[in-house]
């Protein structure tokens, strides 16, 4: 039995009907997912109020050895003596190494022999000069030979001193960098020596805090972050010039109790004055601008952008000196989606403690 062919018009109608139905479904889904232009932004807020401001400034720093020196030879040559007690303590003047000085020793002996001869000649000529048996010029030549030879001996002795590498101060020795018999030059490092009994702390502060940095000021230093133990340090000096790139001021303090490894990271806490009451807002709700910083307030159900002047920063919050008053409603989430004079809906009212806990988690 042969089936009659289907009419082309029926098949075309079915295809058009399917495409139309699919198009209607897509438009309906798109209409459901796309927000309406006048739909309010959902936000979380805080109510601005005066809070206790921790007036402690935190800065990052590093431990610096009380004294630190890289031991380099002053002259080139082969090492004939080497004694580097790695990790040990040595006193000032301890001999670490000696460079081959055979030629200088020979030169020194030669000069001493000449000096002995010239001194005898000068003594004989002086006696002859006293009885007019010698003219003044001949005596002056003999005396000049004595003085010139003494100068040669002093110069040779100075060169010999350069072949000795000694400890410039008492301290702890680092790792040995050369081996006995090696040929070294002033570019080579024999070892390092550090003074660890009075470690220093170097840290930087923004220039706006220069008023709180005073010589003799006591500050807290957290050497071991895991142990959360703070130690005392005393400011001894500040760099007179502010860094023109970072606009930071470099400060140096002496660690009073406890030791640490030079180069280790530390946190420094400086008291900026007595604690005070101030309006605080979360740092992430501040909108930086070319000229001003802004926050978003809610007035009559709409977003209002307000210029603010910020002050001291804490870990999660920042002080507001002007632009916000107690009782103002400040948007803390949904900041990126709010537009000036756009309608907003408040989802919840948060506190600074709740926001800080969420941030830490």
C-alpha positions, 0 to 999 in steps of 0.5 A: 500500500502506497501512502500519499505524499503529505502536503508541503503547506501543512509541514511549513505551518507546523514549523512556524507554529513551533518557532512562534511557541518557543519565541513566546516562552523565551520572552516570558522567561526573559521578562521574569529574570530581568529586573524592572528599571524602577525596582528598589535596590535591596540594602543593609544599613547601620544607624550612625552613632558615636562609638568609642574610637581606639586611638591606636595606630598600627604599622608594619615593621622589621627587626634590625640588628643593633649592629650588622657588618659583612666582613670583606677583605681589604686586599686581594690574595690567598687566605692563609688562615681562617677561623669563623666560629659559625653561630658563635659569639666573638669579642671585638678584635677577634681574628677571622682570617689572614691574607698572604702577606709574605711580600709585605713582610719581606718589604718590612724587614728590608725597611727595618735594615735600611732604617738601622743603617740610616740611623747610624749614619745620621748619628755619626753625621750629627757628631761631625756637624757639631765640630764643623766636620760636615756641612749642613746639607750632608747632614740634612740628607742623612736625616731625610733618609731616616725619616723617609724609611720610617714612613715606608715602614709605617706604610708597609705596616698599614698594608699588613693590617689590611691583610687581617680581618678582625671583628669590629665589635662583639657579636654573633657570627653568621655562616662562613662564605669561603674556604681556607686557601681560597683566593679572595678580593674585596668583593668577597664576603668572609662572613657576617657579624651581628649584635643581637643584644639590642635589636632595633625596629624600623617601621613606616607611618603615613605623614599625617601621624608625624605629630605622634612620633616623638623621641623617647615615646614608648610603643608596643611591638608584636614580634610573634604574631602567633603568640600574640605577645607584645613587647616594649620599644622606645623611639630613638630617631626618625628620618627627617625627610618624608618618602616622596613616593609613598609619603611615609615617615621612617621611624626607628625604635630600640626593642627593650625586652626580648630578642628576635631574628633580624629581618623578621616581620613585626607589628607596631602599635602607637598610642595616638592620644586619649580615646574619644567618641567618634562616628564610625562606619565600615571601611567597605562602604566608603566610595573613593572619588578624585577629590572626596570620599563619599557614603550613601545615606537613605533620605525619604526612601531614596539613596543620597550620596554625601561627601565625608571627611575621614579620620583614623582607620581601624582594622574594619572601620574608619572615623568620620569627621564630617558629612554624617550626623548621629542618627543618619542611615548609612548603606553598608551592603548594596553600595555598588547597585545604588544610584543617586535618588534611586529607591532603596528597600532596607533588608536589615539593620546591622551593627558594627560588631555584626559586620566585623564578625562577618568580615572576620569569618 
